[in-house]
Amino acid sequence: MMHYESAFSRQGLQQFLLQDLSSDIGCKIIKNGIYLSGGRALLSGMRERLEEMTLIFATMDSKPLEAVVSGECEMLPIVSLSN
């Protein structure tokens, strides 16, 4: 299992998350918090470390591996309407 330290250092998460976003999206994240989903959400200490590094509240889906697929399924009708 990958340890969260290597995930953060390899991704450069702090810079990616906080500097490459538009001000509108950044404000929404600060206001609403960070929502963790997918496999890396399951890394031990990920939520706590992310909160520590960003000073932004983070929460994890009850089924993080299923959340990504569920979100994409919800978006399919919207995407097909725009094409």
N, CA, C and O atoms as a printed pandas DataFrame, in Angstrom:
     atom_number atom_name residue_name chain_id  residue_number  x_coord  y_coord  z_coord
0              1         N          MET        A               1    0.837   -1.188    0.000
1              2        CA          MET        A               1    0.000    0.000    0.000
2              3         C          MET        A               1    0.884    1.254    0.000
3              4         O          MET        A               1    1.869    1.323    0.734
4              5         N          MET        A               2    0.531    2.227   -0.813
5              6        CA          MET        A               2    1.303    3.462   -0.903
6              7         C          MET        A               2    1.057    4.307    0.345
7              8         O          MET        A               2   -0.079    4.404    0.809
8              9         N          HIS        A               3    2.084    4.904    0.882
9             10        CA          HIS        A               3    1.968    5.777    2.032
10            11         C          HIS        A               3    1.663    7.182    1.546
11            12         O          HIS        A               3    2.149    7.581    0.488
12            13         N          TYR        A               4    0.862    7.950    2.297
13            14        CA          TYR        A               4    0.427    9.269    1.843
14            15         C          TYR        A               4    1.567   10.240    1.592
15            16         O          TYR        A               4    1.440   11.108    0.728
16            17         N          GLU        A               5    2.684   10.129    2.318
17            18        CA          GLU        A               5    3.812   11.047    2.107
18            19         C          GLU        A               5    4.301   10.993    0.665
19            20         O          GLU        A               5    4.563   12.040    0.072
20            21         N          SER        A               6    4.432    9.798    0.083
21            22        CA          SER        A               6    4.928    9.695   -1.281
22            23         C          SER        A               6    3.906   10.221   -2.278
23            24         O          SER        A               6    4.278   10.766   -3.318
24            25         N          ALA        A               7    2.621   10.063   -1.970
25            26        CA          ALA        A               7    1.582   10.586   -2.867
26            27         C          ALA        A               7    1.647   12.102   -2.914
27            28         O          ALA        A               7    1.518   12.688   -3.989
28            29         N          PHE        A               8    1.843   12.745   -1.780
29            30        CA          PHE        A               8    1.905   14.198   -1.749
30            31         C          PHE        A               8    3.164   14.725   -2.407
31            32         O          PHE        A               8    3.099   15.674   -3.188
32            33         N          SER        A               9    4.310   14.129   -2.108
33            34        CA          SER        A               9    5.548   14.648   -2.667
34            35         C          SER        A               9    5.607   14.430   -4.171
35            36         O          SER        A               9    6.107   15.297   -4.888
36            37         N          ARG        A              10    5.120   13.317   -4.666
37            38        CA          ARG        A              10    5.170   13.039   -6.091
38            39         C          ARG        A              10    4.206   13.931   -6.860
39            40         O          ARG        A              10    4.542   14.385   -7.954
40            41         N          GLN        A              11    3.060   14.187   -6.340
41            42        CA          GLN        A              11    2.043   14.981   -7.029
42            43         C          GLN        A              11    2.281   16.479   -6.884
43            44         O          GLN        A              11    1.741   17.259   -7.669
44            45         N          GLY        A              12    3.064   16.897   -5.915
45            46        CA          GLY        A              12    3.175   18.316   -5.657
46            47         C          GLY        A              12    1.787   18.874   -5.341
47            48         O          GLY        A              12    1.397   19.923   -5.853
48            49         N          LEU        A              13    1.056   18.165   -4.499
49            50        CA          LEU        A              13   -0.356   18.434   -4.266
50            51         C          LEU        A              13   -0.633   19.863   -3.828
51            52         O          LEU        A              13   -1.576   20.490   -4.310
52            53         N          GLN        A              14    0.168   20.371   -2.932
53            54        CA          GLN        A              14   -0.113   21.706   -2.422
54            55         C          GLN        A              14   -0.108   22.733   -3.556
55            56         O          GLN        A              14   -1.017   23.558   -3.648
56            57         N          GLN        A              15    0.885   22.688   -4.398
57            58        CA          GLN        A              15    0.954   23.618   -5.519
58            59         C          GLN        A              15   -0.171   23.346   -6.516
59            60         O          GLN        A              15   -0.824   24.282   -6.977
60            61         N          PHE        A              16   -0.400   22.098   -6.849
61            62        CA          PHE        A              16   -1.454   21.745   -7.803
62            63         C          PHE        A              16   -2.820   22.197   -7.312
63            64         O          PHE        A              16   -3.591   22.793   -8.063
64            65         N          LEU        A              17   -3.113   21.915   -6.064
65            66        CA          LEU        A              17   -4.438   22.184   -5.539
66            67         C          LEU        A              17   -4.701   23.669   -5.337
67            68         O          LEU        A              17   -5.794   24.147   -5.644
68            69         N          LEU        A              18   -3.738   24.393   -4.834
69            70        CA          LEU        A              18   -4.004   25.763   -4.434
70            71         C          LEU        A              18   -3.593   26.823   -5.445
71            72         O          LEU        A              18   -4.157   27.917   -5.421
72            73         N          GLN        A              19   -2.656   26.561   -6.314
73            74        CA          GLN        A              19   -2.161   27.597   -7.213
74            75         C          GLN        A              19   -2.691   27.491   -8.630
75            76         O          GLN        A              19   -2.676   28.487   -9.353
76            77         N          ASP        A              20   -3.151   26.347   -9.051
77            78        CA          ASP        A              20   -3.570   26.163  -10.444
78            79         C          ASP        A              20   -5.077   26.263  -10.651
79            80         O          ASP        A              20   -5.587   25.873  -11.701
80            81         N          LEU        A              21   -5.786   26.781   -9.661
81            82        CA          LEU        A              21   -7.236   26.887   -9.760
82            83         C          LEU        A              21   -7.660   28.330  -10.011
83            84         O          LEU        A              21   -6.972   29.271   -9.614
84            85         N          SER        A              22   -8.799   28.488  -10.675
85            86        CA          SER        A              22   -9.343   29.834  -10.838
86            87         C          SER        A              22   -9.772   30.337   -9.462
87            88         O          SER        A              22   -9.998   29.541   -8.550
88            89         N          SER        A              23   -9.884   31.642   -9.314
89            90        CA          SER        A              23  -10.278   32.201   -8.020
90            91         C          SER        A              23  -11.680   31.754   -7.638
91            92         O          SER        A              23  -11.959   31.550   -6.456
92            93         N          ASP        A              24  -12.575   31.597   -8.621
93            94        CA          ASP        A              24  -13.939   31.158   -8.344
94            95         C          ASP        A              24  -13.943   29.748   -7.754
95            96         O          ASP        A              24  -14.588   29.502   -6.734
96            97         N          ILE        A              25  -13.234   28.835   -8.385
97            98        CA          ILE        A              25  -13.165   27.456   -7.893
98            99         C          ILE        A              25  -12.446   27.413   -6.548
99           100         O          ILE        A              25  -12.875   26.704   -5.638
100          101         N          GLY        A              26  -11.363   28.162   -6.419
101          102        CA          GLY        A              26  -10.624   28.198   -5.156
102          103         C          GLY        A              26  -11.491   28.661   -4.000
103          104         O          GLY        A              26  -11.423   28.099   -2.907
104          105         N          CYS        A              27  -12.304   29.679   -4.230
105          106        CA          CYS        A              27  -13.215   30.175   -3.185
106          107         C          CYS        A              27  -14.249   29.131   -2.808
107          108         O          CYS        A              27  -14.583   28.980   -1.633
108          109         N          LYS        A              28  -14.759   28.409   -3.802
109          110        CA          LYS        A              28  -15.742   27.361   -3.517
110          111         C          LYS        A              28  -15.124   26.247   -2.674
111          112         O          LYS        A              28  -15.766   25.716   -1.767
112          113         N          ILE        A              29  -13.883   25.899   -2.975
113          114        CA          ILE        A              29  -13.205   24.847   -2.209
114          115         C          ILE        A              29  -12.961   25.308   -0.780
115          116         O          ILE        A              29  -13.163   24.539    0.161
116          117         N          ILE        A              30  -12.533   26.547   -0.607
117          118        CA          ILE        A              30  -12.295   27.069    0.737
118          119         C          ILE        A              30  -13.606   27.090    1.523
119          120         O          ILE        A              30  -13.628   26.744    2.704
120          121         N          LYS        A              31  -14.692   27.493    0.873
121          122        CA          LYS        A              31  -15.992   27.586    1.544
122          123         C          LYS        A              31  -16.578   26.207    1.854
123          124         O          LYS        A              31  -17.058   25.973    2.964
124          125         N          ASN        A              32  -16.543   25.290    0.876
125          126        CA          ASN        A              32  -17.213   23.992    1.005
126          127         C          ASN        A              32  -16.309   22.861    1.458
127          128         O          ASN        A              32  -16.801   21.811    1.870
128          129         N          GLY        A              33  -15.013   23.047    1.392
129          130        CA          GLY        A              33  -14.078   22.008    1.774
130          131         C          GLY        A              33  -13.667   21.130    0.595
131          132         O          GLY        A              33  -14.119   21.324   -0.534
132          133         N          ILE        A              34  -12.821   20.184    0.878
133          134        CA          ILE        A              34  -12.287   19.265   -0.119
134          135         C          ILE        A              34  -12.979   17.920    0.058
135          136         O          ILE        A              34  -13.066   17.406    1.173
136          137         N          TYR        A              35  -13.464   17.357   -1.025
137          138        CA          TYR        A              35  -14.176   16.083   -0.992
138          139         C          TYR        A              35  -13.262   15.021   -1.580
139          140         O          TYR        A              35  -12.921   15.078   -2.761
140          141         N          LEU        A              36  -12.867   14.058   -0.769
141          142        CA          LEU        A              36  -11.958   12.998   -1.206
142          143         C          LEU        A              36  -12.741   11.810   -1.748
143          144         O          LEU        A              36  -13.697   11.345   -1.127
144          145         N          SER        A              37  -12.330   11.331   -2.900
145          146        CA          SER        A              37  -12.930   10.130   -3.476
146          147         C          SER        A              37  -11.844    9.377   -4.228
147          148         O          SER        A              37  -10.748    9.895   -4.440
148          149         N          GLY        A              38  -12.155    8.160   -4.625
149          150        CA          GLY        A              38  -11.181    7.351   -5.346
150          151         C          GLY        A              38  -10.239    6.630   -4.402
151          152         O          GLY        A              38  -10.351    6.740   -3.181
152          153         N          GLY        A              39   -9.333    5.908   -4.974
153          154        CA          GLY        A              39   -8.434    5.058   -4.211
154          155         C          GLY        A              39   -7.512    5.776   -3.249
155          156         O          GLY        A              39   -7.247    5.267   -2.160
156          157         N          ARG        A              40   -7.016    6.947   -3.621
157          158        CA          ARG        A              40   -6.096    7.648   -2.725
158          159         C          ARG        A              40   -6.790    8.185   -1.491
159          160         O          ARG        A              40   -6.128    8.474   -0.494
160          161         N          ALA        A              41   -8.102    8.327   -1.530
161          162        CA          ALA        A              41   -8.833    8.745   -0.334
162          163         C          ALA        A              41   -8.697    7.709    0.778
163          164         O          ALA        A              41   -8.869    8.027    1.954
164          165         N          LEU        A              42   -8.388    6.472    0.399
165          166        CA          LEU        A              42   -8.266    5.386    1.366
166          167         C          LEU        A              42   -6.886    5.308    2.021
167          168         O          LEU        A              42   -6.692    4.519    2.945
168          169         N          LEU        A              43   -5.940    6.100    1.565
169          170        CA          LEU        A              43   -4.615    6.068    2.172
170          171         C          LEU        A              43   -4.696    6.519    3.619
171          172         O          LEU        A              43   -5.352    7.511    3.936
172          173         N          SER        A              44   -4.034    5.795    4.478
173          174        CA          SER        A              44   -4.050    6.098    5.899
174          175         C          SER        A              44   -3.544    7.521    6.163
175          176         O          SER        A              44   -2.435    7.875    5.764
176          177         N          GLY        A              45   -4.358    8.324    6.829
177          178        CA          GLY        A              45   -3.960    9.683    7.187
178          179         C          GLY        A              45   -4.136   10.722    6.090
179          180         O          GLY        A              45   -3.767   11.881    6.283
180          181         N          MET        A              46   -4.686   10.341    4.948
181          182        CA          MET        A              46   -4.805   11.274    3.818
182          183         C          MET        A              46   -5.625   12.512    4.184
183          184         O          MET        A              46   -5.184   13.637    3.950
184          185         N          ARG        A              47   -6.809   12.312    4.754
185          186        CA          ARG        A              47   -7.672   13.443    5.072
186          187         C          ARG        A              47   -7.003   14.386    6.070
187          188         O          ARG        A              47   -7.015   15.602    5.877
188          189         N          GLU        A              48   -6.433   13.843    7.115
189          190        CA          GLU        A              48   -5.782   14.654    8.136
190          191         C          GLU        A              48   -4.594   15.424    7.572
191          192         O          GLU        A              48   -4.412   16.606    7.865
192          193         N          ARG        A              49   -3.802   14.758    6.777
193          194        CA          ARG        A              49   -2.617   15.393    6.190
194          195         C          ARG        A              49   -3.029   16.506    5.223
195          196         O          ARG        A              49   -2.420   17.575    5.216
196          197         N          LEU        A              50   -4.042   16.264    4.422
197          198        CA          LEU        A              50   -4.528   17.270    3.487
198          199         C          LEU        A              50   -5.029   18.500    4.233
199          200         O          LEU        A              50   -4.728   19.630    3.847
200          201         N          GLU        A              51   -5.792   18.282    5.297
201          202        CA          GLU        A              51   -6.264   19.399    6.105
202          203         C          GLU        A              51   -5.101   20.168    6.719
203          204         O          GLU        A              51   -5.117   21.397    6.772
204          205         N          GLU        A              52   -4.094   19.436    7.182
205          206        CA          GLU        A              52   -2.914   20.056    7.786
206          207         C          GLU        A              52   -2.154   20.906    6.766
207          208         O          GLU        A              52   -1.699   22.005    7.083
208          209         N          MET        A              53   -2.020   20.399    5.558
209          210        CA          MET        A              53   -1.244   21.111    4.527
210          211         C          MET        A              53   -1.994   22.307    3.950
211          212         O          MET        A              53   -1.373   23.309    3.595
212          213         N          THR        A              54   -3.308   22.219    3.854
213          214        CA          THR        A              54   -4.072   23.263    3.178
214          215         C          THR        A              54   -4.856   24.156    4.123
215          216         O          THR        A              54   -5.275   25.248    3.741
216          217         N          LEU        A              55   -5.056   23.701    5.351
217          218        CA          LEU        A              55   -5.910   24.391    6.319
218          219         C          LEU        A              55   -7.344   24.516    5.808
219          220         O          LEU        A              55   -8.048   25.472    6.134
220          221         N          ILE        A              56   -7.766   23.543    5.008
221          222        CA          ILE        A              56   -9.124   23.480    4.466
222          223         C          ILE        A              56   -9.745   22.170    4.931
223          224         O          ILE        A              56   -9.110   21.118    4.871
224          225         N          PHE        A              57  -11.003   22.241    5.399
225          226        CA          PHE        A              57  -11.717   21.053    5.841
226          227         C          PHE        A              57  -11.797   20.035    4.703
227          228         O          PHE        A              57  -12.045   20.401    3.554
228          229         N          ALA        A              58  -11.589   18.765    5.023
229          230        CA          ALA        A              58  -11.682   17.694    4.020
230          231         C          ALA        A              58  -12.598   16.600    4.558
231          232         O          ALA        A              58  -12.599   16.298    5.751
232          233         N          THR        A              59  -13.362   16.023    3.667
233          234        CA          THR        A              59  -14.247   14.922    4.025
234          235         C          THR        A              59  -14.116   13.813    2.991
235          236         O          THR        A              59  -13.735   14.064    1.847
236          237         N          MET        A              60  -14.427   12.600    3.390
237          238        CA          MET        A              60  -14.301   11.467    2.477
238          239         C          MET        A              60  -15.659   10.806    2.300
239          240         O          MET        A              60  -16.420   10.665    3.258
240          241         N          ASP        A              61  -15.954   10.409    1.093
241          242        CA          ASP        A              61  -17.180    9.683    0.807
242          243         C          ASP        A              61  -17.177    8.373    1.576
243          244         O          ASP        A              61  -16.118    7.804    1.840
244          245         N          SER        A              62  -18.377    7.889    1.938
245          246        CA          SER        A              62  -18.464    6.617    2.659
246          247         C          SER        A              62  -18.014    5.446    1.798
247          248         O          SER        A              62  -17.581    4.419    2.320
248          249         N          LYS        A              63  -18.116    5.597    0.469
249          250        CA          LYS        A              63  -17.655    4.571   -0.468
250          251         C          LYS        A              63  -16.805    5.259   -1.536
251          252         O          LYS        A              63  -17.261    5.441   -2.666
252          253         N          PRO        A              64  -15.582    5.642   -1.191
253          254        CA          PRO        A              64  -14.775    6.460   -2.112
254          255         C          PRO        A              64  -14.478    5.807   -3.457
255          256         O          PRO        A              64  -14.346    6.508   -4.461
256          257         N          LEU        A              65  -14.371    4.483   -3.499
257          258        CA          LEU        A              65  -14.090    3.822   -4.775
258          259         C          LEU        A              65  -15.291    3.863   -5.716
259          260         O          LEU        A              65  -15.130    3.883   -6.936
260          261         N          GLU        A              66  -16.481    3.874   -5.148
261          262        CA          GLU        A              66  -17.692    3.925   -5.963
262          263         C          GLU        A              66  -18.092    5.362   -6.316
263          264         O          GLU        A              66  -18.822    5.575   -7.284
264          265         N          ALA        A              67  -17.630    6.334   -5.556
265          266        CA          ALA        A              67  -18.046    7.729   -5.738
266          267         C          ALA        A              67  -17.654    8.273   -7.108
267          268         O          ALA        A              67  -18.423    9.019   -7.714
268          269         N          VAL        A              68  -16.487    7.918   -7.600
269          270        CA          VAL        A              68  -16.030    8.421   -8.896
270          271         C          VAL        A              68  -16.942    7.918  -10.008
271          272         O          VAL        A              68  -17.375    8.697  -10.857
272          273         N          VAL        A              69  -17.233    6.631  -10.006
273          274        CA          VAL        A              69  -18.095    6.049  -11.030
274          275         C          VAL        A              69  -19.512    6.601  -10.913
275          276         O          VAL        A              69  -20.136    6.918  -11.926
276          277         N          SER        A              70  -20.025    6.720   -9.695
277          278        CA          SER        A              70  -21.372    7.268   -9.495
278          279         C          SER        A              70  -21.463    8.697  -10.025
279          280         O          SER        A              70  -22.451    9.063  -10.663
280          281         N          GLY        A              71  -20.439    9.500   -9.764
281          282        CA          GLY        A              71  -20.423   10.875  -10.259
282          283         C          GLY        A              71  -20.406   10.940  -11.773
283          284         O          GLY        A              71  -21.093   11.765  -12.375
284          285         N          GLU        A              72  -19.626   10.076  -12.381
285          286        CA          GLU        A              72  -19.580   10.045  -13.843
286          287         C          GLU        A              72  -20.921    9.603  -14.427
287          288         O          GLU        A              72  -21.352   10.131  -15.452
288          289         N          CYS        A              73  -21.576    8.652  -13.790
289          290        CA          CYS        A              73  -22.892    8.203  -14.267
290          291         C          CYS        A              73  -23.913    9.334  -14.195
291          292         O          CYS        A              73  -24.767    9.459  -15.072
292          293         N          GLU        A              74  -23.825   10.151  -13.159
293          294        CA          GLU        A              74  -24.735   11.290  -13.037
294          295         C          GLU        A              74  -24.463   12.340  -14.106
295          296         O          GLU        A              74  -25.380   13.048  -14.523
296          297         N          MET        A              75  -23.221   12.450  -14.553
297          298        CA          MET        A              75  -22.848   13.467  -15.545
298          299         C          MET        A              75  -23.163   13.039  -16.976
299          300         O          MET        A              75  -23.290   13.896  -17.850
300          301         N          LEU        A              76  -23.291   11.746  -17.237
301          302        CA          LEU        A              76  -23.518   11.268  -18.613
302          303         C          LEU        A              76  -24.713   11.923  -19.294
303          304         O          LEU        A              76  -24.569   12.352  -20.439
304          305         N          PRO        A              77  -25.879   12.028  -18.670
305          306        CA          PRO        A              77  -26.998   12.686  -19.356
306          307         C          PRO        A              77  -26.718   14.151  -19.677
307          308         O          PRO        A              77  -27.145   14.652  -20.717
308          309         N          ILE        A              78  -26.012   14.831  -18.802
309          310        CA          ILE        A              78  -25.696   16.251  -19.019
310          311         C          ILE        A              78  -24.727   16.394  -20.186
311          312         O          ILE        A              78  -24.905   17.263  -21.039
312          313         N          VAL        A              79  -23.708   15.549  -20.226
313          314        CA          VAL        A              79  -22.714   15.599  -21.292
314          315         C          VAL        A              79  -23.361   15.267  -22.631
315          316         O          VAL        A              79  -23.077   15.927  -23.630
316          317         N          SER        A              80  -24.214   14.267  -22.668
317          318        CA          SER        A              80  -24.837   13.875  -23.934
318          319         C          SER        A              80  -25.776   14.971  -24.436
319          320         O          SER        A              80  -25.951   15.098  -25.648
320          321         N          LEU        A              81  -26.375   15.752  -23.575
321          322        CA          LEU        A              81  -27.224   16.865  -23.998
322          323         C          LEU        A              81  -26.410   17.998  -24.634
323          324         O          LEU        A              81  -26.894   18.700  -25.523
324          325         N          SER        A              82  -25.184   18.163  -24.171
325          326        CA          SER        A              82  -24.360   19.256  -24.688
326          327         C          SER        A              82  -23.653   18.907  -25.983
327          328         O          SER        A              82  -23.050   19.784  -26.602
328          329         N          ASN        A              83  -23.707   17.659  -26.409
329          330        CA          ASN        A              83  -23.037   17.248  -27.664
330          331         C          ASN        A              83  -23.969   17.195  -28.814
331          332         O          ASN        A              83  -23.557   16.868  -29.928
